[in-house]
Amino acid sequence: MVQTVQKELDAIAENYADWQKETGVKLIAISIDDARSSAKVAPDVKMKGWEFEVYTDENQDFKEQ
């Protein structure tokens, strides 16, 4: 993941639990990293402790829709 995106997701993660309690919002992040980089996504998410769902779109199918 790009460092800028990680910083943004870190900032969101700091407030996410409160936002969920207040509004019921559910955040889903979708990584568009290629196959080589996408292997790093799950370990990064686990290391960061992000509580929201993170999916990968290696072929950028979702992006193209």
Helices and strands as residue ranges (DSSP letters): H 3-23, E 28-31, H 35-38, H 41-48, E 53-56, H 61-64
